[in-house]
Amino acid sequence: MKKTIFLLLASVSLSACSLLPEPYKTPVSQGNVLKQEQVAQVKVGMSASQVSYLLGTPMVRDSFAPNEWHYLYTSLYADDNTKKSEIDHLVLIFDNDILQKIEQR
């Protein structure tokens, strides 16, 4: 009889945990956080040092294409039912340390 009552109380108390709301999930951001104001200041014809001053160090400098700077930013938001991710990719192409082209992928 005591075992039955104990098992009944244990099952009721453990099932109450499922009624609790899920904990807060922090958005995860990785990479270079670039604001639109910063990107808008970058213009073709700027030097590499000026661009580096405005945007910071690029996330990727490809050894096979040393004149390309890649700025990557990923945000992951998770709520109860869905996961959303945003990816921003800015590519700057230089020639002789002068910015020639801006691509947003």
trRosetta pair geometry for C-beta under 8 A, 3 or more apart (Angstrom, degrees):
i j d omega theta_ij theta_ji phi_ij phi_ji
1 4 5.8 -53 -151 32 31 112
1 5 6.6 27 154 -14 65 105
2 5 5.8 -55 -148 39 33 109
2 6 6.1 35 153 -21 67 109
3 6 5.6 -56 -145 39 30 113
3 7 6.1 29 157 -17 66 107
4 7 5.9 -54 -145 38 28 108
4 8 6.2 29 154 -20 62 108
5 8 5.6 -55 -146 37 30 113
5 9 6.3 27 156 -15 65 107
6 9 5.9 -57 -146 40 28 107
6 10 6.1 28 155 -19 64 110
7 10 5.6 -54 -141 38 30 113
7 11 6.2 28 160 -18 65 107
8 11 6.1 -56 -146 37 26 107
8 12 6.4 23 156 -15 62 109
9 12 5.8 -57 -145 39 30 109
9 13 6.1 23 160 -15 66 110
10 13 6.0 -59 -142 41 27 105
10 14 6.1 20 162 -13 65 112
11 14 6.0 -57 -139 42 27 106
11 15 6.1 26 161 -19 63 110
12 15 6.1 -58 -145 37 26 108
12 16 6.9 37 152 -32 59 101
13 16 5.8 -46 -158 17 34 118
14 17 6.1 -36 -171 9 46 114
15 18 5.9 -39 -170 18 54 114
15 19 7.9 56 141 -20 65 97
16 19 5.8 -50 -167 23 50 115
16 20 8.0 65 143 -34 66 89
17 20 6.0 -34 -168 3 48 116
22 25 7.6 -9 135 -32 114 102
22 80 6.2 154 27 -106 142 84
25 78 4.8 -62 125 78 152 101
25 79 7.2 -164 47 -95 125 33
27 75 6.1 0 175 -170 116 96
27 76 6.7 166 -161 80 66 51
27 77 4.9 -19 -111 -96 101 76
27 78 8.0 166 -101 16 55 66
28 75 7.3 154 83 -156 51 47
28 76 4.5 -6 58 54 99 104
29 33 6.5 37 157 -83 137 108
29 73 7.2 -9 -169 -171 95 89
29 74 7.1 165 -151 87 49 53
29 75 5.0 -12 -102 -103 82 77
29 76 7.8 -166 -72 21 39 67
30 73 7.5 167 86 -151 49 46
30 74 5.0 -6 57 58 93 99
31 59 5.3 -20 -148 -91 87 146
31 71 7.4 111 166 175 109 61
31 72 4.4 -107 -138 102 141 72
31 73 4.2 -158 91 -100 126 44
31 74 5.6 101 -3 11 127 74
32 55 6.9 35 176 170 140 94
32 56 6.1 180 -137 74 112 121
32 57 8.0 -153 -94 80 120 55
32 58 7.1 -55 -45 -139 151 40
32 59 5.3 -124 -19 -45 105 102
32 71 4.5 -70 60 -160 146 93
32 72 6.6 102 23 56 91 41
32 73 5.5 -88 70 -67 59 96
33 73 6.0 110 -96 -125 39 131
34 38 5.5 -125 -162 74 76 127
34 39 5.6 70 161 -52 120 104
34 55 6.3 -2 -112 -140 109 98
34 71 5.9 66 -45 149 139 139
34 73 6.1 -138 15 -31 89 145
34 88 6.8 -133 49 114 112 143
34 90 6.4 -10 29 -1 172 145
35 38 4.8 97 60 2 79 101
35 39 7.3 -156 93 -2 42 86
36 39 5.7 -56 -145 41 37 109
36 40 6.0 42 155 -26 69 107
37 40 5.7 -53 -146 34 28 114
37 41 6.9 31 154 -24 60 103
38 41 6.0 -58 -160 27 32 111
38 42 7.4 33 147 -25 63 99
38 54 5.7 150 -165 165 88 93
38 55 5.9 123 157 -93 122 70
39 42 5.9 -49 -161 20 41 114
39 55 7.6 62 -85 -95 60 114
39 90 6.6 -134 -119 -110 120 152
39 104 8.0 58 -173 -88 143 121
41 54 5.5 -156 94 -145 122 141
42 46 6.5 -107 -155 25 63 151
42 51 5.9 58 -129 -122 109 90
42 54 6.0 178 -73 96 87 152
42 55 6.8 12 -68 -41 131 121
42 92 7.2 -87 174 -102 144 129
42 99 7.1 -148 179 -158 95 171
42 102 6.4 133 115 -101 116 140
43 46 5.5 111 66 -32 71 108
43 99 7.3 131 100 82 41 137
44 99 5.5 -138 -132 112 43 96
44 100 6.4 32 -148 -158 100 18
44 101 7.0 26 -108 -79 112 27
44 102 6.7 -120 -64 -13 85 101
45 98 6.4 -15 -144 -176 35 104
45 99 6.4 -41 22 64 20 88
46 50 4.4 -116 -179 84 106 131
46 51 5.4 124 110 -52 125 88
46 98 7.4 155 79 -154 29 61
46 99 4.8 16 55 16 78 127
47 50 4.7 99 56 4 79 102
47 51 7.2 -147 95 -2 43 86
47 97 5.8 13 -158 145 80 96
47 98 6.3 -43 -103 -100 52 60
47 99 7.6 -122 -69 -11 4 87
48 51 5.7 -55 -149 39 34 110
48 52 6.1 36 153 -20 67 108
48 94 5.7 21 -79 -116 105 155
48 97 4.4 -85 -4 -155 116 81
48 98 7.6 -83 -32 -61 78 22
48 99 7.3 147 -77 -53 55 80
49 52 5.5 -52 -143 39 32 114
49 53 6.3 39 154 -25 63 103
49 97 7.7 19 -13 -177 80 117
50 53 5.6 -52 -150 32 31 114
50 54 6.6 24 153 -14 64 106
51 54 5.8 -59 -149 39 33 108
51 55 5.9 -14 170 20 70 113
51 69 7.4 147 126 50 137 159
51 92 6.3 149 -173 175 153 166
51 99 5.9 119 -56 -62 138 129
52 55 6.8 -72 -125 57 22 80
52 56 6.9 -12 -170 170 57 8
52 57 6.6 27 -149 -85 97 48
55 58 7.5 31 114 -77 121 69
55 71 6.2 -76 170 -88 133 149
58 61 5.8 111 78 -59 120 82
58 69 3.9 -153 -64 -171 158 97
58 70 5.8 106 175 58 120 42
58 71 5.4 -99 -133 -70 79 71
58 92 7.5 -133 -89 36 134 111
59 70 5.9 -70 65 104 90 82
59 71 5.7 114 3 -132 99 37
59 72 4.5 -89 61 31 159 89
60 69 7.7 146 80 -166 59 45
60 70 3.9 -10 61 62 104 120
60 72 6.6 45 -5 -8 109 116
61 66 6.7 31 171 -139 98 60
61 68 7.7 157 -143 86 53 62
61 69 6.2 -20 -97 -112 79 66
61 70 7.5 -166 -71 24 34 83
62 65 4.4 23 88 49 126 84
62 66 7.0 -129 84 -72 65 36
62 68 5.6 7 30 69 115 110
62 70 7.1 69 -29 -10 96 120
63 66 6.7 12 -145 -73 32 86
65 68 4.4 15 125 14 115 118
67 93 6.0 45 130 -163 97 67
67 94 4.7 -137 -165 66 83 76
67 95 6.3 36 -157 -80 143 48
68 91 6.0 -18 -165 -167 104 100
68 92 7.1 149 -156 77 51 48
68 93 5.5 -17 -100 -101 74 72
68 94 7.6 -165 -73 19 28 77
69 91 7.2 153 78 -157 51 49
69 92 4.5 -10 57 58 102 101
69 93 8.0 -159 22 -71 70 29
69 94 7.1 50 -10 -14 102 110
70 89 6.9 -23 -163 -163 94 87
70 90 7.4 146 -158 80 45 53
70 91 5.6 -13 -103 -103 70 75
71 88 7.8 -24 115 117 90 96
71 89 7.4 152 81 -157 57 39
71 90 4.2 -8 59 60 107 103
71 91 7.8 -158 25 -71 71 32
71 92 7.5 45 -7 -7 104 103
72 87 7.3 -23 -163 -166 88 89
72 88 7.2 155 -156 85 41 60
72 89 5.5 0 -107 -107 74 74
72 90 8.0 -157 -68 29 36 66
73 87 7.3 156 84 -155 54 44
73 88 4.4 -1 56 54 102 103
73 89 7.9 -159 28 -68 66 42
74 85 6.4 -8 -169 -172 93 105
74 86 7.1 162 -152 83 46 53
74 87 5.2 -6 -104 -104 80 77
74 88 7.9 -159 -69 25 40 65
75 85 6.7 166 85 -153 53 55
75 86 4.6 4 51 50 102 99
76 83 6.7 -9 -169 -175 93 100
76 84 7.5 158 -155 84 45 49
76 85 4.9 -13 -102 -102 71 90
77 83 7.3 161 85 -159 49 52
77 84 4.7 -10 61 61 99 97
77 85 7.5 -179 22 -80 66 41
77 86 8.0 32 -1 -4 104 97
78 82 7.5 -160 -143 101 54 45
78 83 4.7 -14 -104 -109 85 81
78 84 7.7 -175 -78 23 39 64
79 82 6.0 16 52 53 91 74
88 104 7.7 -38 -165 -160 84 94
89 104 7.3 131 82 -167 61 49
89 105 4.1 -38 87 68 117 98
90 102 7.4 -21 -168 -167 94 87
90 103 7.4 152 -161 84 47 55
90 104 5.7 -19 -106 -107 71 70
90 105 7.7 -172 -81 22 23 75
91 102 7.6 149 83 -161 57 40
91 103 4.2 -11 61 64 104 105
91 104 7.8 -167 23 -78 74 24
91 105 6.3 43 -8 -11 112 113
92 99 5.9 -50 -173 -131 108 105
92 101 7.5 161 -157 85 43 57
92 102 5.9 -10 -107 -108 72 68
92 103 7.8 -164 -72 28 30 72
93 99 7.5 101 75 -156 46 61
93 100 5.3 -60 103 64 91 97
93 101 4.1 4 49 55 116 100
93 102 7.8 -145 22 -66 78 29
93 103 7.2 48 -15 -3 107 106
94 97 5.9 7 176 -117 131 20
94 98 6.3 138 -157 63 82 31
94 99 5.7 -50 -98 -93 76 44
94 100 6.3 135 -132 4 21 91
95 98 6.0 -34 69 61 68 86
95 100 4.8 46 3 -40 105 136
99 102 7.1 25 174 -58 119 89
